[in-house]
Amino acid sequence: MNAPADLLKTPLNGVHRALGAKMVDFGGWDMPVEYSSLIEEHCAVRQRVGVFDVSHMGEIEVRGPQALALVQHVTVNDASKLAIGQAQYSALLYDHGGFVDDILVHKVADDEYFLCVNASNQDKDFAHITEHNPFQATVENAGPKYAQIAVQGQLAKNTLNKLLTPELLHTKRYHFLDGSIAGVPARIARTGYTGEDGWELYLAPENAVHLWQEILTAGTEFGILPCGLGARNTLRMEAAMPLYGHEIHASISPWEAGLDWIVKLDKGYFIGRESLIQQKQKGITRKLTGFEIIGRGIGRDGYEIQVGGVGAGWVTSGGPSPTLNKNIGMCYMPNNIALGTAIEVMVRGRGVAAQTVPLPFYKRAK
């Protein structure tokens, strides 16, 4: 079956369909949600290695003599601290302190920065950055120039050892290098969105099928599996990594989302800074909190949270944890709710017993 004509397609769309992947509409993209099963793919990443097509993610390039000035102006983290070849997690905010998006900022050169942004937000992010660009900086909506493949898991390094030079393989966490992999020019970044070690590979779309097949061949002896967006979601949820539209959005601030560590108020002005200062002085009233289900039921996105029979918040992400064999979730709750508090998740009008727990649910051993 061919992809619906009205959906965007990554360069690997035909490969996914040939593999029998279950395809879904994900933010206007025809994407694989699973191949074999969500649990098998999830466990492959936690125990071995998995490969993901994340070519739907967006890329924005900022260049020119004032590229750093623009990046500093629109992001909350301090990009001036980056060395060439280093990346940082950051965010774009509105003036009121809510999220435009969360992003990765890569320093390619003193006059060039490479931003990886969420798929559904690429055009919005590009418009936001362009609108707030009073500097001598060029901003390019560069998504069509790139495919992106993610290799994640405990044996990701073993797999890529067959395809990368030692210099590229041993890139430090949150660093990147431009080089080649399996004869394909690529930007090779050691970041990830699963809670495991891993690499993101940015390359020209026409080379995506070749590299995908080379990675699967290299990983065969390590039990590699192609993985869909279903496993990507459960993996990031266990690691308490936020998802735009769930844990973060225009009505949520970094303080509330537990992302204060990326906010550098002392770097000087950036969009949203004054609102964040006011929020910090006033104090937040809600915060992102983890919970585990004790009763029978699953807390899905949007379900109400009650404490003592009174509405107290809502679930942002929830579902079974294949690693922990528990039903878990994240929610926004009043700031004064202590860890270990008994709560109820309203599942189809029925209160299901749960309790608040610390985040993340899962953290890999070093």
KOLTORLUM-921817 format. One record per residue (C-alpha): z, x, y; residue in three letters. Coordinates in steps of 0.25 Angstrom, whole numbers, padded with zeros to 4 digits, always signed. Example, Ala and Ser with C-alpha at 12.3 -4.5 7.8 and 13.67 -1.06 7.14 Angstrom:
+0031+0049-0018ALA/+0029+0055-0004SER/
This chain:
+0000+0000+0000MET/-0004+0005+0014ASN/+0006+0006+0026ALA/+0006-0006+0035PRO/-0005-0003+0046ALA/+0005-0006+0057ASP/+0015+0004+0053LEU/+0015+0019+0057LEU/+0013+0029+0046LYS/+0018+0043+0043THR/+0008+0053+0038PRO/+0016+0052+0024LEU/+0014+0037+0023ASN/+0003+0038+0012GLY/+0012+0047+0004VAL/+0024+0037+0005HIS/+0016+0026+0000ARG/+0010+0034-0011ALA/+0024+0038-0016LEU/+0027+0023-0016GLY/+0037+0023-0005ALA/+0043+0010+0000LYS/+0037+0009+0015MET/+0044+0002+0026VAL/+0041-0001+0041ASP/+0051+0009+0048PHE/+0050+0008+0063GLY/+0035+0005+0062GLY/+0032+0016+0052TRP/+0028+0014+0037ASP/+0039+0023+0031MET/+0045+0025+0017PRO/+0058+0019+0015VAL/+0060+0024+0000GLU/+0051+0030-0011TYR/+0060+0030-0024SER/+0073+0024-0019SER/+0082+0026-0007LEU/+0093+0030-0015ILE/+0085+0041-0023GLU/+0079+0046-0010GLU/+0092+0046-0003HIS/+0099+0054-0014CYS/+0087+0064-0015ALA/+0090+0068-0001VAL/+0105+0069-0003ARG/+0104+0077-0016GLN/+0090+0083-0016ARG/+0079+0082-0006VAL/+0070+0071+0000GLY/+0058+0071+0010VAL/+0056+0060+0020PHE/+0044+0056+0029ASP/+0049+0055+0043VAL/+0036+0056+0050SER/+0039+0043+0057HIS/+0050+0051+0066MET/+0045+0054+0080GLY/+0043+0067+0087GLU/+0043+0070+0102ILE/+0040+0083+0108GLU/+0045+0088+0122VAL/+0038+0100+0128ARG/+0038+0107+0141GLY/+0046+0116+0150PRO/+0057+0105+0152GLN/+0056+0100+0138ALA/+0071+0103+0136LEU/+0075+0096+0149ALA/+0068+0083+0144LEU/+0075+0084+0130VAL/+0088+0086+0137GLN/+0086+0074+0146HIS/+0083+0064+0135VAL/+0092+0069+0123THR/+0107+0069+0122VAL/+0109+0083+0114ASN/+0107+0096+0121ASP/+0093+0102+0118ALA/+0096+0114+0126SER/+0104+0119+0115LYS/+0093+0119+0105LEU/+0086+0132+0101ALA/+0071+0132+0097ILE/+0070+0127+0083GLY/+0083+0118+0084GLN/+0085+0103+0084ALA/+0095+0094+0088GLN/+0099+0079+0086TYR/+0099+0071+0099SER/+0096+0058+0105ALA/+0088+0051+0116LEU/+0097+0041+0124LEU/+0095+0030+0134TYR/+0102+0031+0148ASP/+0113+0021+0142HIS/+0116+0031+0131GLY/+0110+0024+0119GLY/+0100+0030+0110PHE/+0085+0031+0112VAL/+0084+0039+0099ASP/+0091+0050+0091ASP/+0082+0063+0090ILE/+0080+0077+0085LEU/+0077+0087+0096VAL/+0070+0100+0092HIS/+0068+0112+0101LYS/+0054+0118+0098VAL/+0054+0127+0110ALA/+0060+0128+0124ASP/+0049+0119+0129ASP/+0048+0110+0117GLU/+0057+0100+0110TYR/+0053+0091+0098PHE/+0060+0078+0096LEU/+0061+0070+0083CYS/+0064+0055+0086VAL/+0066+0042+0078ASN/+0053+0036+0073ALA/+0054+0022+0080SER/+0059+0029+0093ASN/+0048+0039+0095GLN/+0040+0032+0106ASP/+0053+0027+0112LYS/+0059+0041+0112ASP/+0046+0047+0118PHE/+0046+0036+0129ALA/+0060+0039+0132HIS/+0059+0054+0133ILE/+0046+0053+0141THR/+0052+0043+0151GLU/+0064+0053+0153HIS/+0055+0065+0155ASN/+0056+0070+0170PRO/+0053+0084+0165PHE/+0042+0093+0162GLN/+0041+0090+0147ALA/+0031+0084+0138THR/+0035+0074+0128VAL/+0026+0071+0117GLU/+0027+0059+0107ASN/+0024+0068+0095ALA/+0026+0060+0083GLY/+0012+0059+0078PRO/+0011+0074+0077LYS/+0022+0075+0066TYR/+0025+0070+0052ALA/+0040+0073+0048GLN/+0045+0075+0034ILE/+0060+0077+0031ALA/+0065+0084+0019VAL/+0080+0082+0017GLN/+0091+0085+0007GLY/+0099+0095+0000GLN/+0087+0101-0007LEU/+0078+0100+0006ALA/+0079+0115+0008LYS/+0075+0118-0006ASN/+0063+0109-0005THR/+0058+0115+0008LEU/+0061+0129+0003ASN/+0048+0128-0004LYS/+0040+0124+0009LEU/+0047+0132+0020LEU/+0049+0146+0024THR/+0063+0151+0024PRO/+0064+0151+0039GLU/+0060+0136+0040LEU/+0068+0132+0028LEU/+0081+0138+0034HIS/+0080+0132+0047THR/+0094+0128+0052LYS/+0098+0113+0053ARG/+0093+0106+0065TYR/+0083+0117+0067HIS/+0068+0118+0065PHE/+0056+0127+0064LEU/+0041+0125+0065ASP/+0034+0131+0053GLY/+0026+0126+0041SER/+0030+0119+0028ILE/+0021+0119+0016ALA/+0010+0124+0025GLY/+0012+0113+0035VAL/+0016+0116+0050PRO/+0029+0109+0053ALA/+0042+0108+0061ARG/+0053+0110+0051ILE/+0067+0105+0056ALA/+0080+0105+0048ARG/+0086+0092+0052THR/+0087+0079+0044GLY/+0092+0064+0044TYR/+0098+0063+0030THR/+0111+0071+0031GLY/+0105+0082+0022GLU/+0098+0095+0025ASP/+0083+0093+0028GLY/+0071+0096+0036TRP/+0061+0088+0045GLU/+0047+0093+0044LEU/+0038+0089+0056TYR/+0023+0091+0053LEU/+0009+0086+0057ALA/+0007+0073+0050PRO/-0006+0078+0043GLU/+0003+0087+0035ASN/+0014+0077+0031ALA/+0008+0073+0017VAL/+0006+0088+0013HIS/+0020+0092+0017LEU/+0027+0079+0011TRP/+0020+0083-0003GLN/+0024+0098-0002GLU/+0039+0094+0001ILE/+0039+0084-0011LEU/+0033+0095-0020THR/+0043+0105-0015ALA/+0055+0096-0017GLY/+0051+0091-0031THR/+0061+0100-0038GLU/+0072+0096-0029PHE/+0070+0081-0032GLY/+0064+0078-0018ILE/+0061+0063-0015LEU/+0053+0057-0004PRO/+0063+0049+0004CYS/+0061+0036+0013GLY/+0068+0031+0025LEU/+0078+0023+0016GLY/+0084+0036+0011ALA/+0083+0042+0025ARG/+0091+0031+0031ASN/+0102+0032+0020THR/+0103+0047+0021LEU/+0105+0047+0036ARG/+0115+0035+0035MET/+0124+0043+0026GLU/+0123+0055+0035ALA/+0126+0045+0047ALA/+0113+0049+0055MET/+0110+0039+0065PRO/+0097+0031+0064LEU/+0091+0025+0077TYR/+0092+0010+0078GLY/+0104+0010+0069HIS/+0115+0020+0073GLU/+0109+0024+0087ILE/+0101+0015+0096HIS/+0100+0012+0111ALA/+0113+0005+0111SER/+0121+0017+0104ILE/+0125+0030+0111SER/+0127+0043+0104PRO/+0143+0042+0106TRP/+0143+0029+0098GLU/+0133+0035+0087ALA/+0142+0047+0085GLY/+0131+0056+0091LEU/+0140+0062+0102ASP/+0137+0076+0096TRP/+0122+0075+0101ILE/+0126+0071+0115VAL/+0127+0083+0124LYS/+0133+0078+0137LEU/+0135+0092+0143ASP/+0120+0095+0143LYS/+0117+0087+0155GLY/+0110+0075+0158TYR/+0102+0067+0147PHE/+0098+0052+0146ILE/+0110+0044+0142GLY/+0120+0055+0146ARG/+0128+0047+0157GLU/+0129+0035+0148SER/+0135+0044+0137LEU/+0145+0050+0146ILE/+0149+0036+0151GLN/+0150+0031+0136GLN/+0158+0044+0132LYS/+0168+0042+0144GLN/+0170+0027+0141LYS/+0170+0029+0126GLY/+0162+0022+0115ILE/+0166+0009+0108THR/+0158+0010+0096ARG/+0154+0021+0086LYS/+0145+0024+0074LEU/+0154+0023+0062THR/+0152+0024+0047GLY/+0156+0014+0036PHE/+0156+0012+0021GLU/+0155-0001+0014ILE/+0167-0004+0005ILE/+0163-0018+0001GLY/+0150-0023-0005ARG/+0139-0023+0005GLY/+0130-0014+0013ILE/+0131-0013+0028GLY/+0117-0014+0034ARG/+0112-0010+0048ASP/+0117-0021+0058GLY/+0128-0027+0050TYR/+0141-0030+0058GLU/+0153-0022+0056ILE/+0167-0029+0057GLN/+0181-0024+0058VAL/+0192-0034+0055GLY/+0182-0045+0055GLY/+0177-0042+0069VAL/+0163-0036+0072GLY/+0164-0022+0076ALA/+0150-0015+0074GLY/+0137-0015+0066TRP/+0131-0006+0055VAL/+0120+0003+0060THR/+0116+0009+0046SER/+0121+0005+0033GLY/+0118+0005+0018GLY/+0121+0012+0004PRO/+0124+0027+0004SER/+0117+0033-0008PRO/+0125+0046-0007THR/+0139+0040-0005LEU/+0136+0027-0014ASN/+0142+0019-0003LYS/+0137+0008+0007ASN/+0139+0015+0021ILE/+0134+0013+0035GLY/+0136+0016+0050MET/+0140+0006+0061CYS/+0145+0005+0075TYR/+0159+0002+0076MET/+0170+0002+0087PRO/+0174+0016+0091ASN/+0189+0013+0087ASN/+0186+0010+0072ILE/+0192+0021+0064ALA/+0186+0027+0051LEU/+0190+0020+0039GLY/+0191+0006+0046THR/+0188-0006+0037ALA/+0176-0014+0042ILE/+0167-0024+0037GLU/+0152-0024+0037VAL/+0146-0038+0038MET/+0135-0039+0027VAL/+0128-0052+0028ARG/+0140-0059+0035GLY/+0150-0053+0025ARG/+0160-0042+0028GLY/+0159-0030+0019VAL/+0171-0020+0019ALA/+0168-0006+0024ALA/+0175+0005+0031GLN/+0172+0015+0042THR/+0169+0029+0038VAL/+0165+0043+0045PRO/+0151+0047+0047LEU/+0143+0053+0041PRO/+0144+0047+0027PHE/+0137+0059+0021TYR/+0137+0073+0025LYS/+0130+0084+0016ARG/+0137+0096+0011ALA/+0134+0109+0018LYS/
